[in-house]
Amino acid sequence: MALDFTLTEEQQMLEEMVYKWGIDWLEPQMEELYEKDEFPPDLFRELGQLGVNGIVFEEKYGGTALGYVETVLVYENIARVSNALSMTVGASQTLCFDNFRRNAREEHRMEVLPRACSGEYIGCLGITEPNAGSDAMSMATRAVKKGDRYIINGSKIFITNAQVADIMLFYAKTEPEKGAHGMSAFWFYPKTTRGFTAEKIKKWGMRTSPTGLITFEDMEIPAENLVGEYNMGVAVLTSGLCTERITLCGCSLGSQRSCLELSLKYAKERVQFGKPISSFQLIQGKLADMYCDYKASKWMAYSAASYCDSLSDKRGGKGTDLDRVSAAALLYCGEKGTKIALDAVQIHGGYGYCTEYAVSRHYLDQKLWDIGAGTSEVRRIVISRELLRDEFKSGI
Ligand SMILES: Cc1cc2nc3c(=O)[nH]c(=O)nc-3n(C[C@H](O)[C@H](O)[C@H](O)COP(=O)(O)OP(=O)(O)OC[C@H]3O[C@@H](n4cnc5c(N)ncnc54)[C@H](O)[C@@H]3O)c2cc1C
């Protein structure tokens, strides 16, 4: 049983490459981009050149056919510089394209995925609606079949990448009277489809990551753009939730790591009462807690990713160990990440409250991980449901 975090040579190279790119290309722009809440348009093409857009995708789609451990590693290393843009990458590559890869028709996969890998296409995923958040199955967006088209009406809220996406994967009710069994998944090209609008939502955190309110108004899409089986949208949706939760842990981990590294450096440099503040035990206590929480979060996230990589069926969902493990990983990373970022700001004093200092961005971004991809409360519901399952015997 290997319990350390020793990376293979290939994983080490991946980590170093992504972090170096983040420091060289992203870091110099981040303060200004964050201030203006602007998304860097070349982000995905840059990542395409690094070869990290389709980490788990098969080579025939232009991917590198690696695993979810490597995906967490990439998201962590982008998030060491920008948690927000790491989330934008996750929303595109994991929430949208990885789910699309699992469930769309082969000819559509061949059409879309190579462009997702090169960075030409950005993706988004639409589940949440103004009146259907945690209770996603109560969604009201309608898809009505008319000949060889579906007519879509409704709205989606808080959609990451909505305004910049080339491809959207979304869910709509096809037979609302059947409840969760009357929902289907679809995809289309938002930039060229009439009846689609995306309005920017202003946020205080996760700035630079575009978030939109989407309206579908008599939007027509080809009937063949149904993803998965008719009325089987729940299967498509749940097949992506576990890998989403696991990989998005990387966003929180990157911020946690930077908060710790930046705080260690600052505490050694900042002198008060004639001594570096790192000599004060109250500061040392915070640093020790940050370290423990980061290490434990890292174990939760990477062990979940490694467990997922070991499974031939990675769909997870209700009644699987993967459901519990992935919800637990993001619950832990989210809550510890919020605390670590708060401590990092505190160690930086007044400077931590200023936008020039990266800890301020990590702090603002981290709170999202108690909310996005199912809130902490929903994750606790999932974990306890799976623990209380009759067949649950393992302590893992
Ligand atoms: C920046 C950002 C990016 C996002 N990106 C996307 C995206 O790309 N695609 C997408 O589809 N969605 C996205 N979301 C939406 C996100 O997944 C939802 O915000 C989240 O699922 C919660 O839904 P809600 O905001 O409607 O809160 P609600 O469901 O209204 O919850 C409000 C509060 O009630 C609690 N609550 C609800 N039900 C229960 C219960 N049964 N028991 C106990 N407590 C409960 C919640 O935990 C929460 O604290 C994003 C959100 C944000 C803020």
PDBQT file of the ligand as one rigid body, heavy atoms in Angstrom, charges set to zero:
ROOT
HETATM    1  C1  LIG A 401     -19.346  30.721  -9.743  1.00  0.00    +0.000 C 
HETATM    2  C2  LIG A 401     -20.335  29.608  -9.966  1.00  0.00    +0.000 A 
HETATM    3  C3  LIG A 401     -20.145  28.746 -11.036  1.00  0.00    +0.000 A 
HETATM    4  C4  LIG A 401     -21.086  27.736 -11.295  1.00  0.00    +0.000 A 
HETATM    5  N1  LIG A 401     -20.947  26.959 -12.423  1.00  0.00    +0.000 NA
HETATM    6  C5  LIG A 401     -21.984  26.136 -12.797  1.00  0.00    +0.000 A 
HETATM    7  C6  LIG A 401     -21.962  25.488 -14.075  1.00  0.00    +0.000 A 
HETATM    8  O1  LIG A 401     -21.004  25.603 -14.846  1.00  0.00    +0.000 OA
HETATM    9  N2  LIG A 401     -23.046  24.719 -14.417  1.00  0.00    +0.000 N 
HETATM   10  C7  LIG A 401     -24.125  24.558 -13.595  1.00  0.00    +0.000 A 
HETATM   11  O2  LIG A 401     -25.067  23.877 -13.981  1.00  0.00    +0.000 OA
HETATM   12  N3  LIG A 401     -24.155  25.167 -12.361  1.00  0.00    +0.000 NA
HETATM   13  C8  LIG A 401     -23.121  25.957 -11.957  1.00  0.00    +0.000 A 
HETATM   14  N4  LIG A 401     -23.164  26.597 -10.723  1.00  0.00    +0.000 N 
HETATM   15  C9  LIG A 401     -24.327  26.422  -9.875  1.00  0.00    +0.000 C 
HETATM   16  C10 LIG A 401     -24.051  25.644  -8.583  1.00  0.00    +0.000 C 
HETATM   17  O3  LIG A 401     -23.852  24.289  -8.859  1.00  0.00    +0.000 OA
HETATM   18  C11 LIG A 401     -25.255  25.922  -7.657  1.00  0.00    +0.000 C 
HETATM   19  O4  LIG A 401     -25.111  27.262  -7.196  1.00  0.00    +0.000 OA
HETATM   20  C12 LIG A 401     -25.347  24.945  -6.504  1.00  0.00    +0.000 C 
HETATM   21  O5  LIG A 401     -25.692  23.671  -6.983  1.00  0.00    +0.000 OA
HETATM   22  C13 LIG A 401     -26.388  25.382  -5.469  1.00  0.00    +0.000 C 
HETATM   23  O6  LIG A 401     -27.601  25.740  -6.049  1.00  0.00    +0.000 OA
HETATM   24  P1  LIG A 401     -28.290  27.151  -5.625  1.00  0.00    +0.000 P 
HETATM   25  O7  LIG A 401     -27.243  28.206  -5.801  1.00  0.00    +0.000 OA
HETATM   26  O8  LIG A 401     -29.546  27.294  -6.385  1.00  0.00    +0.000 OA
HETATM   27  O9  LIG A 401     -28.576  27.017  -4.085  1.00  0.00    +0.000 OA
HETATM   28  P2  LIG A 401     -29.849  26.325  -3.380  1.00  0.00    +0.000 P 
HETATM   29  O10 LIG A 401     -30.042  24.949  -3.881  1.00  0.00    +0.000 OA
HETATM   30  O11 LIG A 401     -31.004  27.258  -3.444  1.00  0.00    +0.000 OA
HETATM   31  O12 LIG A 401     -29.340  26.228  -1.888  1.00  0.00    +0.000 OA
HETATM   32  C14 LIG A 401     -29.361  27.316  -0.956  1.00  0.00    +0.000 C 
HETATM   33  C15 LIG A 401     -28.879  26.776   0.387  1.00  0.00    +0.000 C 
HETATM   34  O13 LIG A 401     -29.779  25.755   0.846  1.00  0.00    +0.000 OA
HETATM   35  C16 LIG A 401     -29.052  24.552   1.092  1.00  0.00    +0.000 C 
HETATM   36  N5  LIG A 401     -29.886  23.394   0.778  1.00  0.00    +0.000 N 
HETATM   37  C17 LIG A 401     -30.573  23.140  -0.358  1.00  0.00    +0.000 A 
HETATM   38  N6  LIG A 401     -31.188  21.945  -0.272  1.00  0.00    +0.000 NA
HETATM   39  C18 LIG A 401     -30.883  21.435   0.935  1.00  0.00    +0.000 A 
HETATM   40  C19 LIG A 401     -31.229  20.223   1.637  1.00  0.00    +0.000 A 
HETATM   41  N7  LIG A 401     -31.985  19.271   1.095  1.00  0.00    +0.000 N 
HETATM   42  N8  LIG A 401     -30.741  20.048   2.891  1.00  0.00    +0.000 NA
HETATM   43  C20 LIG A 401     -29.950  20.989   3.457  1.00  0.00    +0.000 A 
HETATM   44  N9  LIG A 401     -29.588  22.148   2.864  1.00  0.00    +0.000 NA
HETATM   45  C21 LIG A 401     -30.056  22.360   1.628  1.00  0.00    +0.000 A 
HETATM   46  C22 LIG A 401     -27.847  24.633   0.183  1.00  0.00    +0.000 C 
HETATM   47  O14 LIG A 401     -26.812  23.762   0.598  1.00  0.00    +0.000 OA
HETATM   48  C23 LIG A 401     -27.497  26.106   0.289  1.00  0.00    +0.000 C 
HETATM   49  O15 LIG A 401     -26.768  26.335   1.455  1.00  0.00    +0.000 OA
HETATM   50  C24 LIG A 401     -22.193  27.564 -10.422  1.00  0.00    +0.000 A 
HETATM   51  C25 LIG A 401     -22.349  28.416  -9.316  1.00  0.00    +0.000 A 
HETATM   52  C26 LIG A 401     -21.443  29.442  -9.094  1.00  0.00    +0.000 A 
HETATM   53  C27 LIG A 401     -21.682  30.366  -7.922  1.00  0.00    +0.000 C 
ENDROOT
TORSDOF 0
